[in-house]
Amino acid sequence: MRNLSVSKISQFISLSIFSLSLSATEQPSAESLVNKVYLGGHAMYLKTDEDRLFNANANSSIDHASGVGVEGGFRFSELFETRLSYTHLNPVTQNHNANLSSGRSIVLDLLYFPFKESFYIVGGADVLDVEGSDISAALGAGYRHYLSKNMALYFEGKGHYQFEDNYTDLSTKLGFIYFFGTQKAEIKRNEPVKTKTKTKTVAPIVELDSDNDGVLDSKDNCANTPVTDKVNEVGCTIFTEAQDTVNLLINFDSNKAVVKEKYKPTIDKVAKFMEAYPELSLTIKGHSSARGSAAYNQTLSAKRAQAVVDVLINDFGIDASRLNSIGYGESELLNTDNTDTAHEQNRRIEATVSTTNKVVEKR
């Protein structure tokens, strides 16, 4: 064992596995490996820390160690795997001037497969004995090449940090593993077809309507349409336009521009409408009766419109940039009679805001 070099060990494992690769199949899925146990063997090369000495002499440096070992592992999820391994090591001095005793490495590792495939990250605790035993922490990465659904070759590199003496060692590993209990591919056998003639029976092609909208998948341009929607000939939802409108009408006392409390619920509906459609703006139009001078009525109508704007801003939080007010005075009378009823109808503000929405047609 001591005279067997790592290169020879690597060549032996590579040549042994090469013949198996001739019959290799596709890589197994991570799901198929869950709850499977594997065993294997490996060759390892350890480049030791330059400060490792085998005696008190400052020139007694250990250069490296190599060896072979065995391992066993268990895949407990698609992402994680545990592994316990043992390696018999043969340390070599830097100047080959001493015959060192053999060493060993006993490691408990956790392997993480971030892509659920061949690449993995490995970390663990290592009882590393190279002319002195101590606990090391190990971290590295590896790559696993599957020769079949049961067998794989892997290459791995790790760094080791030995806590007591602050040694930092580097290792490489070439190994082979075999999974036990991997499910075999089901063998499907075709039933013999009894025919009286040489005419072959061809199964009819059944076209699918995956979203059940009445349009076959081959002609459906809109997949996963809700079953409650009415669709067109290419399977897309049919929309119709519907107008959503709110009106505002508030009357004022004679010669007044004060908004009465009884109109606040009406203004609230307008405010909620504008909150539902933040892209809309609103113009408040103020009017007066025909009593008084035209100039005075013009000013009074503008004040009435602005009073409603102020309520929308101060009481209901509507942004001032979305509101506008205009006074029309007595130029647009609703009722031209010279009666108290007519004058009351004309003392008002008016506003209308609307928007057009697309509404889904239902079946």
N, C-alpha and C positions, 0 to 999 in steps of 0.2 A: 504493500500500500504506500509506504513512504517513498518508494522509487517511482511511483506512477505519477507522471506529470499531469497538470490540468489539461494541457492541450491533447494528450492522448485520451484522457477521460472524455473530453468533449467530442473528439473524433469518434470514439466508440459509441456514444449516445446518438450522435448525428447519423452515423451509418446504420445503426440499429433501427432508427425511426424512419429512415429514408424509404425503406421497402414498404413500410406501412402507409406512407403518404401516397403510394401509387393507387391505393383503393380508397382514398379519402373522399368523404362526402361533404355536403354543405355544413357550415358552422351551426351548432345547435342553438336554439333560442335560450335566452336567460331563464325564461319561465320553465323550460323543460329540465333545467339543471337544479331547480330549487328542491331542497330536501334530499339531494344526492350526496353520497360520500365518495371520495376518491383517495387513491394511494399513488405514490410515485417515488422516483429517485432523482438525484441531481448531482452535478459537479459544481464545486464552489471555489472561487479564488478570492482571497482576502488580502488587500493591500493594507498593511498595518501602519499605525502611527509611527513616525520617525523617532518618537521619544520612548517607544517600548524597548526595554532592555531585559536581557535574560540573566544578567548578574550586575554587580555594582560597578563594573567597568563601563566608563562612558562610551567606549567603542563597541560595546556588546549589543548592538542594535538588531532587532528582529526586522527583517525586510518584508516578508509576506508569509502567508500560509495557504495551503490548498488541500482539497479533500473531496470526499463524496459522502452522500447521506441519503436518508429516506424521509418521507413526509406523508402526512395524511390531512385531509381537509373535509369541510362540510359547507355546502352552499345553503344558507338558511333564508336567503331572499334573492330577488333578482339583482340587487345592488351589492350585497355583502356576503362575505365568505370568511370562515375561520380556517387557520392552518397551523398545525404543530409539526415541526421538523427537527431532525437531528443530523448534524454533520460531524464527521470525524476529520480533524484537521492535522496537518503536518507542518509545523512552523519551520521557516528557513531563515538563518541569520544573514545579515547584509554581506558579510565577507566569507560566508560558508565555512566559518572557522569553528563551528560547534555543532554537536549532535543534540538537538533539542528533543524533549519529550513531546509526545503527541498531545494535541488539544481537542477541543470540541466546541460545538455551538448548539444550544438548545433554544429554539425560538417559538414563541406563540405570536402569530401574526393575525391582523385583520386586513382583509383585502376589500377594496372599494372599487366597483366597476361603474364609473360615472355615466357611461354610454350603454351599459348593459351588454357590452360586447367584449372584445379581446383586451383592450387596454385597461390597466388597473393601477391604483395607488395602494401601496402597502405600508403598514406601520405596525410595530409590535415591541415586545420586550424580549431581550436576548441574554441568556446566560452564556457569555463568551469567555472561553478558557484558552488563552494563549500565554503560556508560562505565567499563569495567574488568573484566577476566576473572578469575575465580577459581573454585575448587571449592567447591560447596555440598553439604550433606547435606539430603535432602528426605524428609518423612514426611507422610502424609495418608490420606484415605479417599475412596472413590467408589462410585457406583452405576451399574450397566449395565442399560439397558432394551432387551430384544431385540425387534426388529421382525419378525424371522424367524429361522430356524435358522442363517442366514449373516450377518445384519446386526444391528447394535446401536448405540444412541445412549447416550452416557455423560456423567455430570457428576462432576467431581472437584475436591477442594480439598486443598491441600498447604501446608505450612510449609517454608521454606528457610532454612538457617543457613549463612552464608558464613564460613569459618573465619578467613581472614587478617585481615579487618576487623571481624569479629563482627557482620555485618549479619544481620538477620532479616527475610525477605520472605514475603509471603503470595500464593498464586496460586489462581485458579479456572480450570477448563478445561471446555469443552463440545466433545465430539467425536463422530465417527462412524467405525465400523470395519466391515470386511467379512472374514469367515473364508473361506479357500479350502480346498476339499477336504472340506467337511462332507458326510457321507453323506446322500443323498437318501432320502426315504421310499420304501419299496418299494411299487410299484403292484401290487395283487393283482387279477387278472381272474378272474371266475367262468367256469368251463367251461359251455358251453351244455348244457342238460338236454334230452335227447331223450325225449319222452313221446308215447305213443300216445293218451292220454286227457287230459282237463283236470284229473285228480286230482293234487294236489301230494304229493310224497313227503316225509314228515317224518322226520328222523333220530331214532332212539330216544334217549331220555335215559338215559345211563349214570350210575348212582349210584356214588359212590366210597366205599371203605373205606381211608382214608389210613394208618391205623396197623395194618391187617391183623389186627384183633382179632375179625373176624367180625360186627361191628356197623356198619351203614352210617353215614356221616358225618351224615346227616340225623337219626339217632336216637342218635348217640354223644354222651354228656354228658362223657366223659373222653377228651380227645384225647391222642395219643401214648402210649397204654398199651403197656408192653413186650409183645412178642409171646409171651413165655413165661408171662404171667399169665393165669389164668382170669378171665373177665369175666362180669358179669351182663347183663341184657337191654338196659341203656343204656350198655354199653361201659366200665363201671368195674371195677377190680380187686376180686376177692372175697377177703376176709380171713377166717381162722378164728382162734379164740383158743387159745393153747397156754400151758400153765403150766410155768414154769421154777422148779425147786425144788432146794435143797441142804440136806442134813441133817448134823448134827454130833453125834457120840457119843464121849465120852472117859471112860475108867475111871481110877480113882485107887487108890493103895495104901491099905491100912488106916490110918486115923487121919492121912492125909496130904491136903494141898491143893496139891501140886506137879504141874504139867503135864509129862509125860514128853516127851522129844525125839521119840520115835517118832510122836507125834500132830501134830507141826508141819506135815507135808505136808497132813494133813487140814484143819488150821486154815487153811493157805494157800489151799485151794480155797474155803473160806468167805469169806476176805478178797477174793479175786479176784471172787467173785460180787457182793459188796457194792460193789466198785469199778465193776463193770459196771452196777449199778443204784444210783446215788447217792441215790435218793429213799427207799430201804429202810432200816429199822432192825432190830436184832436183840436178842432177849432170851435170855440164857443161864440155863438152869434147873439148879440144883445139887441133888444128892440124896445120901443116905447109906444105909448098911445099918442094920439094926435093933439092932446091938450098941451098948451104951452108953446114956446117958440121952437122952431126947427133946430136952432143951434143948441138950445138947452137940452132938447130931447136927444140930440146926437151924443152929447157928453154923458147924459144919464144912461143911455143904452150901453155905452162903452164901459161905464162903471159896473153895470149889472153883469156884463160878460166877464170882466176881470174879477168880480166877487166870486163867481163860480170857479174860476181858475184858481184863486187863492184857497178855496176850500179843498179842491183836489190836491193841491200841493201840501197844504198845512195839515189837513185832517186825514188824508189818505195816502200821502207819501208818493204821489206821482211826480216824476221829474219835470221841472219847469220847461226843459228844452223840448218836451213832447206836447206842450200846450200853447195855444194861441187864442187871443180874444179880439173880436171885431164888433164895433158898434154901428148899427144901421139906422138908429134914430127912428123916425116915423115913416121911413121909406118903404117898409114892407109890412103893412098892416094886415092882420088876419081878418079883421072885421072893420069895415069902413063906417058903420053906423055911429052916430053920436049919442051912444047910450052908455050907462055905467057898465053893463055887461060887456059891450064891445071894448071899452077902454081897459077893463080887467084882462080880457083875452090878449090884448096887444102888449100889455106890460109883462114881458117875458124874455127868456133866453131859450135858444134852441141849439141842439147839437146832434149830429148823427155820425157814427163811426161803424165801419163794416169791413169784413175781410172775407176772402174766398178760400175755402179749405177743400182738400181732396178727401172724399169719404169712400171707404171700401164698400162695394156692392156685395151684399150677402146672397147666398144661394136661396 
